[in-house]
Every structure is written in structure tokens, then in C-alpha cells.
Amino acid sequence: MALIAALVICPLYAAQSETGSLCIAPIGPTGGQAWLRCPSAWSLRIDMQKPISWPRAKSFKIDGLDVTTQHRVVVFCSGKAQQSFVFKFAEFKHSDLCLFLNDLYVTAQLWDPKVMPTPWCKCNQLSTQ
């Protein structure tokens, strides 16, 4: 009986404990249209976390995001919200995603780097939060 209970509970626990991550790609020192539109300070917020500065030189990783819930990303320019969107990890094939500012249209985009190549997201060994 204990074995049956363990077999039922373990998959539920594993599903609840699975987390996803976002690799935030840097804007870069020249940044193209992004710098022209907001030369002072791009930042972002995930869900209700504290806003963080958008990286300029190196990618960084936000770990520990619940894969079972919807998340909201808000992009700020000089402290003012410019765009926002929601996503679920279930919409993607993998739970390690790349978030970047598209240089041409200056829009935040979220891609699955294992499906769509994202060489600008370099988080394979970086991790914060």
C-alpha cells in the first residue's frame, strides 16, 4: 500500500517542484533602436518581483519560475511601463526560455532557444535569483 501511495505522490510532487527559467539577453553597448528609444534605462519585472535593470553587457538568468502558472513580463523605459505580456511555460516545448528586445521593432520577445536559435542568450552557466 505504501508503494502505491509513493507512486501516486511522487509524480505529483515532481510536477509541482519543476521550475522554469528566463535567460535575459543584453541590449548591448550600441543597442540600435533600443538605445534610440530609451537611452537612459531599460528595465523589466517578472510577475510582482522587484524591477531589475536590463543587462547591457552579459546575459543573466532568472531561475525558479513556476511552470504551472501564468507569468507577466513588464518592460520599462526610464521607469515607465512600455509593454507587457503574459506567458505560460506550457506554451513552449522547454522550460528554459530566452527573453530579448528585438532591435528592429524594440519589442520584447520570448523564444525557446532549443527550437529557435538565440545566440544572444548566453545563460548556460550564468544564474541569479
N, CA and C atoms as a LAMMPS dump frame, in Angstrom:
ITEM: TIMESTEP
0
ITEM: NUMBER OF ATOMS
387
ITEM: BOX BOUNDS ff ff ff
-5.0000000000000000e+02 5.0000000000000000e+02
-5.0000000000000000e+02 5.0000000000000000e+02
-5.0000000000000000e+02 5.0000000000000000e+02
ITEM: ATOMS id mol type element x y z
1 1 1 N 0.829 -1.19 0
2 1 2 C 0 0 0
3 1 3 C 0.878 1.26 0
4 2 1 N 1.954 1.238 0.795
5 2 2 C 2.861 2.383 0.853
6 2 3 C 3.525 2.614 -0.502
7 3 1 N 3.833 1.531 -1.215
8 3 2 C 4.443 1.65 -2.536
9 3 3 C 3.487 2.32 -3.52
10 4 1 N 2.223 1.958 -3.462
11 4 2 C 1.229 2.568 -4.348
12 4 3 C 1.09 4.057 -4.039
13 5 1 N 1.037 4.395 -2.75
14 5 2 C 0.941 5.799 -2.356
15 5 3 C 2.158 6.581 -2.849
16 6 1 N 3.336 6.01 -2.733
17 6 2 C 4.559 6.676 -3.175
18 6 3 C 4.539 6.893 -4.686
19 7 1 N 4.048 5.896 -5.431
20 7 2 C 3.99 6.025 -6.889
21 7 3 C 2.997 7.098 -7.326
22 8 1 N 1.952 7.299 -6.55
23 8 2 C 0.964 8.329 -6.871
24 8 3 C 1.471 9.713 -6.478
25 9 1 N 2.086 9.827 -5.313
26 9 2 C 2.525 11.119 -4.785
27 9 3 C 3.776 11.638 -5.477
28 10 1 N 4.727 10.784 -5.795
29 10 2 C 5.999 11.235 -6.386
30 10 3 C 5.811 11.998 -7.692
31 11 1 N 5.012 11.517 -8.664
32 11 2 C 4.84 12.314 -9.878
33 11 3 C 4.165 13.657 -9.611
34 12 1 N 3.239 13.707 -8.663
35 12 2 C 2.598 14.974 -8.319
36 12 3 C 3.608 15.935 -7.729
37 13 1 N 4.458 15.454 -6.852
38 13 2 C 5.489 16.289 -6.245
39 13 3 C 6.473 16.774 -7.3
40 14 1 N 6.867 15.882 -8.205
41 14 2 C 7.823 16.27 -9.256
42 14 3 C 7.227 17.349 -10.143
43 15 1 N 5.955 17.225 -10.494
44 15 2 C 5.321 18.23 -11.344
45 15 3 C 5.222 19.565 -10.626
46 16 1 N 4.963 19.546 -9.324
47 16 2 C 4.842 20.786 -8.574
48 16 3 C 6.191 21.449 -8.363
49 17 1 N 7.253 20.662 -8.27
50 17 2 C 8.551 21.228 -7.961
51 17 3 C 9.331 21.638 -9.209
52 18 1 N 8.835 21.307 -10.398
53 18 2 C 9.531 21.689 -11.617
54 18 3 C 9.469 23.201 -11.801
55 19 1 N 10.6 23.776 -12.15
56 19 2 C 10.657 25.217 -12.351
57 19 3 C 11.236 25.525 -13.726
58 20 1 N 10.968 26.735 -14.18
59 20 2 C 11.499 27.194 -15.443
60 20 3 C 12.427 28.371 -15.228
61 21 1 N 13.058 28.81 -16.306
62 21 2 C 13.97 29.944 -16.199
63 21 3 C 13.856 30.825 -17.438
64 22 1 N 14.253 32.069 -17.251
65 22 2 C 14.352 33.022 -18.354
66 22 3 C 15.792 33.495 -18.437
67 23 1 N 16.359 33.41 -19.628
68 23 2 C 17.668 33.998 -19.885
69 23 3 C 17.395 35.359 -20.503
70 24 1 N 17.878 36.404 -19.852
71 24 2 C 17.658 37.765 -20.343
72 24 3 C 18.882 38.174 -21.166
73 25 1 N 18.675 38.373 -22.458
74 25 2 C 19.776 38.748 -23.347
75 25 3 C 20.098 40.226 -23.177
76 26 1 N 21.369 40.585 -23.241
77 26 2 C 21.735 42.003 -23.088
78 26 3 C 21.311 42.835 -24.293
79 27 1 N 21.112 44.111 -24.04
80 27 2 C 20.806 45.042 -25.123
81 27 3 C 22.073 45.334 -25.915
82 28 1 N 23.191 45.349 -25.222
83 28 2 C 24.462 45.613 -25.896
84 28 3 C 24.834 47.084 -25.839
85 29 1 N 26.103 47.391 -26.055
86 29 2 C 26.582 48.765 -25.925
87 29 3 C 26.024 49.714 -26.991
88 30 1 N 25.698 49.211 -28.184
89 30 2 C 25.162 50.1 -29.209
90 30 3 C 23.646 50.013 -29.255
91 31 1 N 23.097 48.824 -29.071
92 31 2 C 21.671 48.612 -28.903
93 31 3 C 20.736 49.086 -29.99
94 32 1 N 21.207 49.695 -31.036
95 32 2 C 20.361 50.099 -32.151
96 32 3 C 19.143 50.901 -31.724
97 33 1 N 17.994 50.507 -32.227
98 33 2 C 16.731 51.2 -31.954
99 33 3 C 16.399 51.256 -30.463
100 34 1 N 16.794 50.221 -29.707
101 34 2 C 16.504 50.212 -28.268
102 34 3 C 17.135 51.416 -27.588
103 35 1 N 18.387 51.738 -27.959
104 35 2 C 19.056 52.879 -27.335
105 35 3 C 18.473 54.195 -27.823
106 36 1 N 18.058 54.243 -29.071
107 36 2 C 17.446 55.478 -29.572
108 36 3 C 16.121 55.759 -28.879
109 37 1 N 15.37 54.704 -28.593
110 37 2 C 14.061 54.863 -27.951
111 37 3 C 14.162 55.115 -26.457
112 38 1 N 15.2 54.585 -25.828
113 38 2 C 15.34 54.738 -24.375
114 38 3 C 16.824 54.7 -24.011
115 39 1 N 17.536 55.796 -24.215
116 39 2 C 18.974 55.778 -23.971
117 39 3 C 19.361 55.709 -22.496
118 40 1 N 18.433 55.991 -21.594
119 40 2 C 18.809 56.045 -20.182
120 40 3 C 18.73 54.692 -19.474
121 41 1 N 17.56 54.071 -19.452
122 41 2 C 17.467 52.864 -18.623
123 41 3 C 16.295 51.966 -18.985
124 42 1 N 16.591 50.816 -19.573
125 42 2 C 15.596 49.775 -19.769
126 42 3 C 15.595 48.903 -18.521
127 43 1 N 14.432 48.447 -18.116
128 43 2 C 14.341 47.504 -17.002
129 43 3 C 13.155 46.576 -17.26
130 44 1 N 13.021 45.561 -16.434
131 44 2 C 11.928 44.622 -16.588
132 44 3 C 11.489 44.095 -15.24
133 45 1 N 10.269 43.596 -15.217
134 45 2 C 9.74 42.978 -13.995
135 45 3 C 9.052 41.686 -14.406
136 46 1 N 9.291 40.652 -13.639
137 46 2 C 8.619 39.375 -13.829
138 46 3 C 7.612 39.225 -12.695
139 47 1 N 6.358 39.043 -13.049
140 47 2 C 5.278 38.92 -12.074
141 47 3 C 5.306 40.137 -11.141
142 48 1 N 5.272 39.9 -9.851
143 48 2 C 5.27 41.019 -8.896
144 48 3 C 6.637 41.214 -8.242
145 49 1 N 7.678 40.648 -8.856
146 49 2 C 9.023 40.837 -8.319
147 49 3 C 9.447 42.292 -8.507
148 50 1 N 10.481 42.654 -7.821
149 50 2 C 11.055 43.995 -7.946
150 50 3 C 11.638 44.162 -9.361
151 51 1 N 11.425 45.332 -10.018
152 51 2 C 12.028 45.557 -11.342
153 51 3 C 13.552 45.458 -11.286
154 52 1 N 14.12 44.953 -12.362
155 52 2 C 15.576 44.822 -12.456
156 52 3 C 16.052 45.504 -13.74
157 53 1 N 17.25 46.024 -13.707
158 53 2 C 17.827 46.673 -14.885
159 53 3 C 18.058 45.647 -15.979
160 54 1 N 17.745 46.048 -17.199
161 54 2 C 18.01 45.158 -18.341
162 54 3 C 19.514 45.126 -18.543
163 55 1 N 20.108 43.942 -18.714
164 55 2 C 21.572 43.88 -18.842
165 55 3 C 22.068 44.554 -20.116
166 56 1 N 23.258 45.12 -20.012
167 56 2 C 23.866 45.797 -21.162
168 56 3 C 25.024 45.006 -21.763
169 57 1 N 25.664 44.187 -20.976
170 57 2 C 26.85 43.503 -21.48
171 57 3 C 26.72 41.984 -21.483
172 58 1 N 26.151 41.402 -20.432
173 58 2 C 26.083 39.939 -20.317
174 58 3 C 24.652 39.491 -20.046
175 59 1 N 24.341 38.33 -20.556
176 59 2 C 23.049 37.716 -20.25
177 59 3 C 22.996 37.363 -18.775
178 60 1 N 21.802 37.304 -18.217
179 60 2 C 21.659 36.756 -16.877
180 60 3 C 20.395 35.928 -16.819
181 61 1 N 20.34 35.063 -15.832
182 61 2 C 19.282 34.067 -15.755
183 61 3 C 18.415 34.274 -14.523
184 62 1 N 17.111 34.177 -14.72
185 62 2 C 16.158 34.197 -13.615
186 62 3 C 15.629 32.776 -13.486
187 63 1 N 15.945 32.143 -12.387
188 63 2 C 15.549 30.758 -12.133
189 63 3 C 14.345 30.696 -11.21
190 64 1 N 13.797 29.508 -11.091
191 64 2 C 12.787 29.238 -10.076
192 64 3 C 11.383 29.686 -10.411
193 65 1 N 11.078 29.882 -11.687
194 65 2 C 9.735 30.293 -12.072
195 65 3 C 8.83 29.059 -12.188
196 66 1 N 7.669 29.134 -11.6
197 66 2 C 6.722 28.029 -11.59
198 66 3 C 6.239 27.744 -13.01
199 67 1 N 6.4 26.503 -13.467
200 67 2 C 5.996 26.167 -14.832
201 67 3 C 4.489 25.932 -14.96
202 68 1 N 3.786 25.884 -13.842
203 68 2 C 2.351 25.591 -13.89
204 68 3 C 1.476 26.843 -13.873
205 69 1 N 2.068 28.015 -13.707
206 69 2 C 1.267 29.234 -13.618
207 69 3 C 1.589 30.189 -14.76
208 70 1 N 0.748 31.17 -14.921
209 70 2 C 0.958 32.229 -15.912
210 70 3 C 1.876 33.285 -15.312
211 71 1 N 2.765 33.827 -16.138
212 71 2 C 3.698 34.867 -15.692
213 71 3 C 3.489 36.127 -16.517
214 72 1 N 3.69 37.274 -15.884
215 72 2 C 3.596 38.566 -16.572
216 72 3 C 4.982 39.199 -16.623
217 73 1 N 5.353 39.648 -17.813
218 73 2 C 6.605 40.38 -18.033
219 73 3 C 6.223 41.816 -18.371
220 74 1 N 6.818 42.769 -17.657
221 74 2 C 6.606 44.182 -17.943
222 74 3 C 7.962 44.791 -18.271
223 75 1 N 8.026 45.508 -19.386
224 75 2 C 9.259 46.166 -19.826
225 75 3 C 9.095 47.665 -19.594
226 76 1 N 10.1 48.251 -18.951
227 76 2 C 10.072 49.671 -18.603
228 76 3 C 11.169 50.438 -19.334
229 77 1 N 10.886 51.686 -19.664
230 77 2 C 11.881 52.623 -20.153
231 77 3 C 11.88 53.787 -19.176
232 78 1 N 12.99 54.018 -18.534
233 78 2 C 13.129 55.089 -17.541
234 78 3 C 12.008 55.041 -16.505
235 79 1 N 11.663 53.826 -16.07
236 79 2 C 10.673 53.644 -15.021
237 79 3 C 9.229 53.642 -15.469
238 80 1 N 8.971 53.888 -16.751
239 80 2 C 7.599 53.901 -17.263
240 80 3 C 7.341 52.635 -18.075
241 81 1 N 6.231 51.962 -17.782
242 81 2 C 5.888 50.733 -18.497
243 81 3 C 5.715 51.021 -19.984
244 82 1 N 6.389 50.242 -20.819
245 82 2 C 6.313 50.399 -22.271
246 82 3 C 5.53 49.275 -22.93
247 83 1 N 5.659 48.078 -22.379
248 83 2 C 4.979 46.922 -22.927
249 83 3 C 4.887 45.848 -21.861
250 84 1 N 3.906 44.991 -22.027
251 84 2 C 3.787 43.863 -21.116
252 84 3 C 3.117 42.712 -21.851
253 85 1 N 3.368 41.519 -21.376
254 85 2 C 2.725 40.346 -21.942
255 85 3 C 2.711 39.25 -20.891
256 86 1 N 1.861 38.284 -21.102
257 86 2 C 1.802 37.127 -20.214
258 86 3 C 2.184 35.887 -21.009
259 87 1 N 2.69 34.899 -20.295
260 87 2 C 3.043 33.637 -20.935
261 87 3 C 2.928 32.508 -19.932
262 88 1 N 2.833 31.317 -20.459
263 88 2 C 2.888 30.091 -19.666
264 88 3 C 3.976 29.218 -20.268
265 89 1 N 4.727 28.566 -19.423
266 89 2 C 5.758 27.664 -19.927
267 89 3 C 5.14 26.549 -20.767
268 90 1 N 3.888 26.194 -20.488
269 90 2 C 3.205 25.138 -21.234
270 90 3 C 3.05 25.492 -22.717
271 91 1 N 3.169 26.776 -23.064
272 91 2 C 3.077 27.205 -24.458
273 91 3 C 4.337 26.871 -25.24
274 92 1 N 5.39 26.462 -24.55
275 92 2 C 6.686 26.174 -25.161
276 92 3 C 7.041 24.703 -24.946
277 93 1 N 7.959 24.206 -25.745
278 93 2 C 8.378 22.812 -25.615
279 93 3 C 9.322 22.602 -24.435
280 94 1 N 10.046 23.655 -24.045
281 94 2 C 11.046 23.55 -22.976
282 94 3 C 10.789 24.618 -21.921
283 95 1 N 11.437 24.47 -20.773
284 95 2 C 11.206 25.409 -19.669
285 95 3 C 12.362 26.371 -19.431
286 96 1 N 13.324 26.421 -20.345
287 96 2 C 14.417 27.397 -20.285
288 96 3 C 14.271 28.286 -21.52
289 97 1 N 13.816 29.515 -21.304
290 97 2 C 13.476 30.396 -22.409
291 97 3 C 14.404 31.599 -22.493
292 98 1 N 14.399 32.261 -23.635
293 98 2 C 15.223 33.446 -23.881
294 98 3 C 14.314 34.657 -24.041
295 99 1 N 14.557 35.692 -23.246
296 99 2 C 13.829 36.955 -23.344
297 99 3 C 14.797 38.012 -23.871
298 100 1 N 14.389 38.712 -24.92
299 100 2 C 15.271 39.723 -25.504
300 100 3 C 14.452 40.855 -26.1
301 101 1 N 15.114 41.983 -26.321
302 101 2 C 14.486 43.098 -27.027
303 101 3 C 14.845 42.994 -28.5
304 102 1 N 13.848 42.873 -29.333
305 102 2 C 14.06 42.845 -30.767
306 102 3 C 14.577 44.226 -31.171
307 103 1 N 15.737 44.27 -31.773
308 103 2 C 16.389 45.543 -32.083
309 103 3 C 15.651 46.35 -33.148
310 104 1 N 15.008 45.682 -34.074
311 104 2 C 14.343 46.398 -35.157
312 104 3 C 13.063 47.083 -34.69
313 105 1 N 12.229 46.35 -33.949
314 105 2 C 10.938 46.899 -33.526
315 105 3 C 10.897 47.305 -32.063
316 106 1 N 11.966 47.047 -31.335
317 106 2 C 12.078 47.332 -29.91
318 106 3 C 10.872 46.744 -29.159
319 107 1 N 10.66 45.469 -29.382
320 107 2 C 9.616 44.746 -28.665
321 107 3 C 10.259 43.585 -27.927
322 108 1 N 9.752 43.299 -26.756
323 108 2 C 10.25 42.153 -26.001
324 108 3 C 9.734 40.884 -26.663
325 109 1 N 10.621 39.915 -26.802
326 109 2 C 10.243 38.645 -27.4
327 109 3 C 10.742 37.511 -26.53
328 110 1 N 9.961 36.458 -26.486
329 110 2 C 10.278 35.286 -25.683
330 110 3 C 10.336 34.089 -26.618
331 111 1 N 11.503 33.466 -26.685
332 111 2 C 11.706 32.327 -27.586
333 111 3 C 12.234 31.144 -26.81
334 112 1 N 11.981 29.986 -27.357
335 112 2 C 12.56 28.74 -26.844
336 112 3 C 13.851 28.512 -27.619
337 113 1 N 15.01 28.69 -26.978
338 113 2 C 16.278 28.587 -27.716
339 113 3 C 16.587 27.188 -28.247
340 114 1 N 15.886 26.173 -27.742
341 114 2 C 16.108 24.824 -28.262
342 114 3 C 15.298 24.586 -29.535
343 115 1 N 14.345 25.476 -29.817
344 115 2 C 13.527 25.372 -31.023
345 115 3 C 13.962 26.429 -32.035
346 116 1 N 14.17 27.651 -31.566
347 116 2 C 14.565 28.771 -32.408
348 116 3 C 15.916 29.269 -31.901
349 117 1 N 16.985 29.186 -32.683
350 117 2 C 18.303 29.599 -32.195
351 117 3 C 18.319 31.037 -31.676
352 118 1 N 18.934 31.21 -30.508
353 118 2 C 19.067 32.539 -29.894
354 118 3 C 20.501 32.698 -29.394
355 119 1 N 21.439 32.944 -30.303
356 119 2 C 22.839 33.045 -29.877
357 119 3 C 23.108 34.219 -28.942
358 120 1 N 22.199 35.178 -28.871
359 120 2 C 22.383 36.337 -27.997
360 120 3 C 22.045 36.013 -26.542
361 121 1 N 21.378 34.907 -26.293
362 121 2 C 21.1 34.457 -24.919
363 121 3 C 22.19 33.477 -24.517
364 122 1 N 23.038 33.883 -23.598
365 122 2 C 24.178 33.054 -23.202
366 122 3 C 24.135 32.816 -21.698
367 123 1 N 23.172 32.02 -21.261
368 123 2 C 22.973 31.779 -19.834
369 123 3 C 23.348 30.369 -19.401
370 124 1 N 23.938 29.589 -20.256
371 124 2 C 24.168 28.189 -19.917
372 124 3 C 24.928 27.978 -18.611
373 125 1 N 25.748 28.928 -18.183
374 125 2 C 26.473 28.779 -16.936
375 125 3 C 26.197 29.931 -15.962
376 126 1 N 25.371 30.881 -16.368
377 126 2 C 25.081 32.025 -15.514
378 126 3 C 23.794 31.776 -14.751
379 127 1 N 23.698 32.281 -13.535
380 127 2 C 22.466 32.117 -12.78
381 127 3 C 22.382 33.142 -11.671
382 128 1 N 21.218 33.833 -11.58
383 128 2 C 20.944 34.73 -10.473
384 128 3 C 19.511 34.526 -10.071
385 129 1 N 19.187 34.962 -8.896
386 129 2 C 17.861 34.867 -8.289
387 129 3 C 17.503 33.443 -8.128
